[in-house]
Amino acid sequence: MLIEAGGTDEEGEFVPSDYDEESLADSMSIESSIYEHSFRNGRRYHRYRHGRYPIPNDEGEQTREELLHAMMLEATNGRLFFAPIPSHPQKILDLGTGTGIWAIEMAGRYPSAEVVGTDLSPIQPNWIPPNCQFMVDDVEDTWENGDGWDFVHLRNMIPILKDPVDLLKKIFENLRPGAWVELQDVDGMVHCDDGSLPPDWPILVFTELMVEAFARYGTKSHAAVFGGEYLAASGFVNIQHHTIKLPYGTWPKDKRTRLIGLYYQTAAEEFFPAMGALQLPALGWQSDQIEALFVQCRNAMRDPNVHAYGMMHFWSGQKP
């Protein structure tokens, strides 16, 4: 569906949400070393399996993650997933749970289910529903999450996995028959339906740099588009695909779509420093070059004449 242009960038049109930036997990069930961090160019990274996930885990990144969650709820009319899971699932697993917000909301919607979230960083809050728990785990290591799952969820994970099919095969083996998995990922690309996108648009330059930077870690920043292939190669059937357009900025005419664009623009702007702290310097970029590019990117997303958007992909598959 085409997004109609005609929006403005009126300051104060949308009231920003408040985010809790101080909640940190505290569990005595895992070693204290799990809570250690490293710092690079002013950003904090986990030390557990150091270097496996090249995105910060500090308060700024946690805020960005919860902003993206709010954006997704707006874009999906409050849906947390698209897979046709049963009405009363008993075991739900969230791999790469981050701040745990998706797992916490699922636990609230399905109080009879056991909901488990895993992540490399123990950054989840203390106050959680009684049917929700969190564990520190590397999803690309040996499977330690048990079996008999009714639903396994991964959001913004496929682009950072070195071998998505290997993990999906492990998930397949540990789902009960008839159960579902769902992948939710932004494709890391720039789209336009009306020819208004210049070939040298700064966000295009940035996304091309992301492809190069992610490849240094053996991953694909645009892996979301391959979700269906990964699921099929892992044995899943009844594969379903949904997409949602995420405008770069507030150029859409429709107010709700404009709000989604504001969320996405803000999340992108918050992501720039994360890339500037580690990935771009690794590509040989100097700090003044990096900041100049980010200024161009911020200005580009405020240009109402360029009707560009990213794409969120929702891939779900069922175990026979």
Secondary structure in CASP SS format (residue, H / E / C, confidence):
PFRMAT SS
TARGET T0000
AUTHOR 0000-0000-0000
METHOD secondary structure of the structure
MODEL  1
M C 1.00
L C 1.00
I C 1.00
E C 1.00
A E 1.00
G C 1.00
G C 1.00
T C 1.00
D C 1.00
E C 1.00
E C 1.00
G C 1.00
E C 1.00
F C 1.00
V C 1.00
P C 1.00
S C 1.00
D C 1.00
Y C 1.00
D C 1.00
E C 1.00
E C 1.00
S C 1.00
L C 1.00
A C 1.00
D C 1.00
S C 1.00
M C 1.00
S C 1.00
I C 1.00
E C 1.00
S H 1.00
S H 1.00
I H 1.00
Y H 1.00
E C 1.00
H E 1.00
S E 1.00
F E 1.00
R E 1.00
N C 1.00
G C 1.00
R E 1.00
R E 1.00
Y E 1.00
H E 1.00
R C 1.00
Y C 1.00
R C 1.00
H C 1.00
G C 1.00
R C 1.00
Y C 1.00
P C 1.00
I C 1.00
P C 1.00
N C 1.00
D C 1.00
E H 1.00
G H 1.00
E H 1.00
Q H 1.00
T H 1.00
R H 1.00
E H 1.00
E H 1.00
L H 1.00
L H 1.00
H H 1.00
A H 1.00
M H 1.00
M H 1.00
L H 1.00
E H 1.00
A H 1.00
T C 1.00
N C 1.00
G C 1.00
R C 1.00
L C 1.00
F C 1.00
F C 1.00
A C 1.00
P C 1.00
I C 1.00
P C 1.00
S C 1.00
H C 1.00
P C 1.00
Q C 1.00
K E 1.00
I E 1.00
L E 1.00
D E 1.00
L E 1.00
G C 1.00
T C 1.00
G C 1.00
T C 1.00
G C 1.00
I H 1.00
W H 1.00
A H 1.00
I H 1.00
E H 1.00
M H 1.00
A H 1.00
G H 1.00
R H 1.00
Y C 1.00
P C 1.00
S C 1.00
A C 1.00
E E 1.00
V E 1.00
V E 1.00
G E 1.00
T E 1.00
D E 1.00
L C 1.00
S C 1.00
P C 1.00
I C 1.00
Q C 1.00
P C 1.00
N C 1.00
W C 1.00
I C 1.00
P C 1.00
P C 1.00
N C 1.00
C E 1.00
Q E 1.00
F E 1.00
M E 1.00
V E 1.00
D C 1.00
D C 1.00
V C 1.00
E C 1.00
D C 1.00
T C 1.00
W C 1.00
E C 1.00
N C 1.00
G C 1.00
D C 1.00
G C 1.00
W E 1.00
D E 1.00
F E 1.00
V E 1.00
H E 1.00
L E 1.00
R E 1.00
N C 1.00
M C 1.00
I H 1.00
P H 1.00
I H 1.00
L C 1.00
K C 1.00
D C 1.00
P H 1.00
V H 1.00
D H 1.00
L H 1.00
L H 1.00
K H 1.00
K H 1.00
I H 1.00
F H 1.00
E H 1.00
N H 1.00
L E 1.00
R E 1.00
P E 1.00
G E 1.00
A E 1.00
W E 1.00
V E 1.00
E E 1.00
L E 1.00
Q E 1.00
D E 1.00
V E 1.00
D C 1.00
G C 1.00
M C 1.00
V C 1.00
H E 1.00
C E 1.00
D C 1.00
D C 1.00
G C 1.00
S C 1.00
L C 1.00
P C 1.00
P C 1.00
D C 1.00
W C 1.00
P H 1.00
I H 1.00
L H 1.00
V H 1.00
F H 1.00
T H 1.00
E H 1.00
L H 1.00
M H 1.00
V H 1.00
E H 1.00
A H 1.00
F H 1.00
A H 1.00
R C 1.00
Y C 1.00
G C 1.00
T C 1.00
K C 1.00
S C 1.00
H C 1.00
A H 1.00
A H 1.00
V H 1.00
F H 1.00
G H 1.00
G H 1.00
E H 1.00
Y H 1.00
L H 1.00
A H 1.00
A H 1.00
S C 1.00
G C 1.00
F C 1.00
V E 1.00
N E 1.00
I E 1.00
Q E 1.00
H E 1.00
H E 1.00
T E 1.00
I E 1.00
K E 1.00
L E 1.00
P E 1.00
Y C 1.00
G C 1.00
T C 1.00
W C 1.00
P E 1.00
K C 1.00
D C 1.00
K H 1.00
R H 1.00
T H 1.00
R H 1.00
L H 1.00
I H 1.00
G H 1.00
L H 1.00
Y H 1.00
Y H 1.00
Q H 1.00
T H 1.00
A H 1.00
A H 1.00
E H 1.00
E H 1.00
F H 1.00
F H 1.00
P H 1.00
A H 1.00
M H 1.00
G H 1.00
A H 1.00
L C 1.00
Q H 1.00
L H 1.00
P H 1.00
A H 1.00
L C 1.00
G C 1.00
W C 1.00
Q C 1.00
S H 1.00
D H 1.00
Q H 1.00
I H 1.00
E H 1.00
A H 1.00
L H 1.00
F H 1.00
V H 1.00
Q H 1.00
C H 1.00
R H 1.00
N H 1.00
A H 1.00
M C 1.00
R C 1.00
D C 1.00
P C 1.00
N C 1.00
V C 1.00
H C 1.00
A E 1.00
Y E 1.00
G E 1.00
M E 1.00
M E 1.00
H E 1.00
F E 1.00
W E 1.00
S E 1.00
G E 1.00
Q E 1.00
K C 1.00
P C 1.00
END
